[in-house]
Amino acid sequence: MRDFAGLVGFTLRELLPGDVHDFVEVGLPTCAFMHGRPDTPPDRLRRDFASFVRDYAFDGESEVYIVESPEHIIAAQLWLHRTRNRFNRLDELWIWDITVREEFQRRGIGRSLMEFARFRAESKNCAELWLLVSSKNSRAVRLYESVGMSAAGLLMALSLNNPSDFEKPFIALKSAVVRPLTGGDIHSLYELWTSAGLPFRPHGRDREDRLSTHFSQPMSGGWGAFNRDSLIAAALVSFDRRKGYIERLATRPEHRRTGLAKAVIAACKQTLTEAGALVISALIESDNVASRSLFECCGFVNEPSLCYYSCRENSDC
């Protein structure tokens, strides 16, 4: 058997029943944690994950591999599972787990496993190779991007039983993290508005000092979706102690139709609701069909009986 990833004495082989205990211990910080609950006791998480491995690792749709060191230690592991997409009828290969022990990282093992996963997907005539990764695991995201993978959508979660299950004020997505905007995000906000084609007035209402003050107020601010350090969607919020407003919603063109705008709107609505807003509204130009449809999908209702009037002493306001 050839050395794996060019490492002398390292080999890639299929999982055996006798490997399950060690496989579970290696996968606990990654695969088990991603699919478990944040408040699950470690012993229960280990027991549930072990049961899951025994039930599915050796079925006909799974392929599980381990990278063994010269000392016969599991240095890394890869769990592949083939499925059929019921909507488009295409075969997909999912990476259910890919883990490299910390002491064996930065040796090219992870990249080699990703290349092997792609080879297995092609061998099985699968149309796509998929995986789930935490948006906060920047090292893993960089690895997957380096082998040609890109975010194809968002996986969002809302705990209905215990809101504390998910870390606040962050909303974890598959390809972004939604958090409150701060004064340090203003220049990124300008770049976002420019990219999105949203007119703004940097010498008037959108002046840097005014936005900085806006973000520092307890009943105003904004939310942004970030991919790494890049701001890719955002909206401002304001509150007059009765009515809340969602303003200046923008998404970079290459990230539209991914659910990011809906996530930002949801965060704004939650903020305003918690502040005590009795009504949450958004002003949208009548010919902006895309934005109107978006807000309607988020539960907003058009009020055709209302007319918007304004009186401006300065065109930059």
Steps between C-alpha positions, in 0.01 A plus 500: 500500500640841402586772751207739540546872431867436442554419867720198558317222681158670491230291334137545397268208565132431559350506848475165678257415784791494741579865415164639613607602852801698377301639206238637741762670717660669198163614361349635823634859467384530138234268361325426831506859621365639171197270514448491875354767725722759670377401846531122453719346776827359358424142609161503329645659186765226487241227551261640238778551246630146555152364438470707183836372372408137564163546326616681187875470447475151356180531297498479121504876436789587730874480446716574801877528483771561753854626457724289721838619623809274511418449871151373403328813635199646318648825371195600297169365378254551216134398490327507162131434450321478165141616465248580228357850486125444491435830327741488206567123506876554497741284699694695763796399712506661845802533724345418835827531686853603416726538801876523542638463852662823616846347529485384136369823349689720252654201323271494197281218631178702489558615143584146390180370660298766317659399171422136578138593577472668161649191335243277673217733394611481139543122522141468621373729221371747755401841368607695809718473810356665812599564860383697803747726676466748784527858377730568794749228402707729279785251463268234360326750274836604353589135438175427318527815291858414406384178332231675299194478725276802547192583706188389315243609756434563865405274785316701763369389837255633756460317828132499598556328835800684635617822330829480692594195290645741245760758586372858507525753348633284219287299258705213357456438128667265260697774327470808724458635851237765569594747775424859604676773303749725679679824421790296368280361222410834340753490215401139428140621495589766241665230285194278534260778398721580200514135395123461541427818302325659799524882493639654819609842620843485670499879546146515639283247681757223452795702626743289698448683830121477465510128432740450790255678730213298355676171581574613855138581588311240709190507277664511159782331314514235234585142413749361252578161349873432483689239302828495688571874527303601191163674547266344244153609620373758748209715612456788743234518771345791686229523764278791612365319810193385312594412144816328382656548159723276288697717262769486232491123448771397254663175384801456277381380156701177513337404832137566409238226504686315776279594795743755646261794463227302677740423782588869538130597498428235764775639724368855457144389581618320814692807617203731449254257657718466809522882515121513520405604146127465438541537123802416284508661158719546195485766229552355152487676165193385308701374201739292715317175438777279641506678837122509521482124440775439754326690780167337415669159536614616845146576615471869409172622347466788256279788617362647176295761685812671633690767306854603585579873505826669585633853546877535473696813571815330369516249214770309689262424785 
